[in-house]
Amino acid sequence: MNPAGKSYGESMAAIYDLIYPDSGEAKLAAEFVAGLCPEDGTVVELGIGTGRVATHIAGTGRKVYGIDSSPEMLAKLRERDPEGRITALEGDFSATTVIEDADVVLMAINTLGALLTQEAQVETVLRIGEQLRDGGAAVLETIGPGEMYRRTYPVTSAQALSADSMVIATAQADKASQTAVATYCVLGSGGLRIGQEAGRHIWPSELDLMAKLAGLRLEGRWSGWRREQPTGDHDRVISVYRKPGSAS
Ligand SMILES: C[S@@+](CC[C@H](N)C(=O)[O-])C[C@H]1O[C@@H](n2cnc3c(N)ncnc32)[C@H](O)[C@@H]1O
């Protein structure tokens, strides 16, 4: 729930693809994931949303499963995937096993941070470990320390989204509790639409500990999908964890 008491999808589904458009980033993310997965392998995306990345992964020929708690986000995914290449369930990823023996489990765009407590985040990382085959990889994109701790909050920005729409975004953060809330006001031919998302920032070392509890080992960490090296002040972190063993 966001501060207005709405679920993620109730608040964000109508504007999600405007705020997070299917840019080159989504394709790069899909290529990164495909590089960790055999050609006939299986990827599970937790918090698959509108399929921004998942549709590109499906385009590489990998089997894609996903889960999302929002029927509104999943309805958008079905519009984007009319052929039904992706199998998506409605449910809570902190409490659900989508499949066992996945080659890769993905959580993109700080989706783990959509859970607002450390306990729920740990539960989810444990579920990731259970869903991977031996030797499988978890790919977790989270917000970097720079984004949470460099900025002076609140931060407001205005940005064009298309020829006839723009967004004014405001972010507030409570650094002590590692939480932040972003409010988006989208103005355009559809009138004014407001969406809000809340998140809990996860320190990279905290994420490593969660992964360790799940029996996963850090394999590499980057600040972008082209494997850019982290600088310490970067805005996001891409961590790859490996489940020990090899597929039989
Ligand atoms: C930031 S969006 C990311 C969507 C997509 N992965 C992408 O990269 O564009 C986070 C998604 O996680 C979903 N979500 C949040 N908490 C969830 C939970 N506990 N179980 C399942 N889905 C959840 C939201 O509904 C939303 O679609």
The ligand as an SDF file (V2000), in Angstrom:
LIG
                    3D

 27 29  0  0  0  0  0  0  0  0999 V2000
    8.4410   -1.1680  -10.0650 C   0  0  0  0  0  0  0  0  0  0  0  0
    7.2540   -2.2860  -10.7060 S   0  0  0  0  0  0  0  0  0  0  0  0
    8.3000   -3.2660  -11.7640 C   0  0  0  0  0  0  0  0  0  0  0  0
    7.5700   -3.8840  -12.9300 C   0  0  0  0  0  0  0  0  0  0  0  0
    8.4510   -4.6050  -13.9310 C   0  0  0  0  0  0  0  0  0  0  0  0
    9.2400   -5.6270  -13.2970 N   0  0  0  0  0  0  0  0  0  0  0  0
    9.3810   -3.6510  -14.6570 C   0  0  0  0  0  0  0  0  0  0  0  0
   10.6000   -3.8310  -14.5840 O   0  0  0  0  0  0  0  0  0  0  0  0
    8.8870   -2.7260  -15.3050 O   0  0  0  0  0  0  0  0  0  0  0  0
    7.0000   -3.3580   -9.3140 C   0  0  0  0  0  0  0  0  0  0  0  0
    5.9270   -4.4250   -9.5360 C   0  0  0  0  0  0  0  0  0  0  0  0
    5.9160   -5.3270   -8.4130 O   0  0  0  0  0  0  0  0  0  0  0  0
    4.5750   -5.6270   -8.0760 C   0  0  0  0  0  0  0  0  0  0  0  0
    4.5520   -6.0350   -6.6620 N   0  0  0  0  0  0  0  0  0  0  0  0
    4.8360   -5.2710   -5.5760 C   0  0  0  0  0  0  0  0  0  0  0  0
    4.7580   -6.0220   -4.4500 N   0  0  0  0  0  0  0  0  0  0  0  0
    4.4300   -7.2780   -4.8450 C   0  0  0  0  0  0  0  0  0  0  0  0
    4.2320   -8.5120   -4.1460 C   0  0  0  0  0  0  0  0  0  0  0  0
    4.3500   -8.5920   -2.8130 N   0  0  0  0  0  0  0  0  0  0  0  0
    3.9250   -9.6190   -4.8710 N   0  0  0  0  0  0  0  0  0  0  0  0
    3.7960   -9.5460   -6.2150 C   0  0  0  0  0  0  0  0  0  0  0  0
    3.9790   -8.4050   -6.9350 N   0  0  0  0  0  0  0  0  0  0  0  0
    4.3000   -7.2910   -6.2570 C   0  0  0  0  0  0  0  0  0  0  0  0
    3.7970   -4.3610   -8.3760 C   0  0  0  0  0  0  0  0  0  0  0  0
    2.4220   -4.6220   -8.5700 O   0  0  0  0  0  0  0  0  0  0  0  0
    4.5130   -3.8750   -9.6640 C   0  0  0  0  0  0  0  0  0  0  0  0
    3.9010   -4.3860  -10.8150 O   0  0  0  0  0  0  0  0  0  0  0  0
  1  2  1  0
  2  3  1  0
  2 10  1  0
  3  4  1  0
  4  5  1  0
  5  6  1  0
  5  7  1  0
  7  8  2  0
  7  9  1  0
 10 11  1  0
 11 12  1  0
 11 26  1  0
 12 13  1  0
 13 14  1  0
 13 24  1  0
 14 15  1  0
 14 23  1  0
 15 16  2  0
 16 17  1  0
 17 18  1  0
 17 23  2  0
 18 19  1  0
 18 20  2  0
 20 21  1  0
 21 22  2  0
 22 23  1  0
 24 25  1  0
 24 26  1  0
 26 27  1  0
M  CHG  2   2   1   9  -1
M  END
$$$$
